[in-house]
Amino acid sequence: MINKAEVNTGRQFEFDVAKSFAIIFMIIVHTFDHMTQTNGNILPKIIEFLGCPPAAGVFMFAMGLGISYTKHSSPKEFAKRGIKLVIMGYVLNFFRETILLIIGKLCSVSNSYEGVSIFSSLMAIDILQFAGLSFILVALFKKIKLKPRIILIIAIVMNIISYLTIGIFENSSEYVQYPVGLLFFTNSNTSFPLFSWFIYPALGICFGSILKHINLNEKNRLYRYILCVSITLLIIVSIFCKLLNYNITSFFMTDLYFKQIPITFLWCICIVLIFISLYYFLSKLIKGRGENIIKYLSSNVNTIYIIQWLIICYTIAIMEIFNVNLFSTVWAIPIGIIITIMCIYISKFWNKIKQKHY
């Protein structure tokens, strides 16, 4: 299957599909977590599952492949992009939560942010900070010209180190937890620490370096192979978890997901590779307008991510002002889809404004 020369250097549409579904799943799970009451047993688990490995895990893997394929691959360009993403992450924190917290305190309005400090609301670690730090780290690796397999080995070591640090900062003040939380899991608001999660983009980088050498007529065979191996490994890991008395739902419904301990990672990466493979076969069926929508979502994923948080958080604020109850769980998916559509139109409007001014 593998050619000596790079024969597959064009756009890999299956990863546009992967990123598009990842952002949709993120929006749905954020809608579920913040705008609905938890009703029922099966639907909440399905939504939480789709919002975990098939969302962040798939997105990070796809991000790694994008790093491997990008034409803007100088260390300086990666570093600039990384710094920009980190700043965007903290600016988003301010506008989606901190400013609402300040207004609530100034106006003595009872709200869902009571008990949350201004510092912790501003310094929460989310996927934008993680993405930014990943680009900065890759800039360093590019500078010293590390090969993809060495990057993967470093990422594995980082994940193990992260596992060993769990609990060390548990009783530290928030002024220690949040800066350290950029690198290690310190509390549930340090969602995507670099050392725990960098293994996903590292695998994406390695996969991208291999995919470049795969003939287009061999991609079917490659993804069938990955799908079969991933399903087999998922069954083996799941049985192993059962023997160790691990509840598999804890891998996407508790902090074990954010901690990404080795057993969590093994289970989640099987899910990621299964979805990546399925997205390849799905990508072959998407044509015309559907293809254009997918490419738009993929190309504007950061903008859409920011917009969806602002829509969700300010909608919650309005609901609290008018004492509107949270929605039932069954509304999570329909409302999430509506918010996705709103994000697309708002992002198009925002892009037009940027084009006029820059």
Secondary structure, 3 states (H helix, E strand, C coil): CECCCCCCCCCCHHHHHHHHHHHHHHHHHHHHHHHECCCCCHHHHHHHHHCCHHHHHHHHHHHHHHHHHCCCCCHHHHHHHHHHHHHHHHHHHHHHHHHHHHHHHHCCCCCCCCCCCHHHHHHCECHHHHHHHHHHHHHHHHHCCCCHHHHHHHHHHHHHHHHHHCCCCCCCCHHHHHHHCCCCCCCCCECCCHHHHCHHHHHHHHHHHHHCCECHHHHHHHHHHHHHHHHHHHHHHHHHHHHCCCCCCHHHHCHHHHHCCHHHHHHHHHHHHHHHHHHHHHHCCCCHHHHHHHHHHHHCHHHHHHHHHHHHHHHHHHHHHCCCCCECHHHHHHHHHHHHHHHHHHHHHHHHHHHHHC
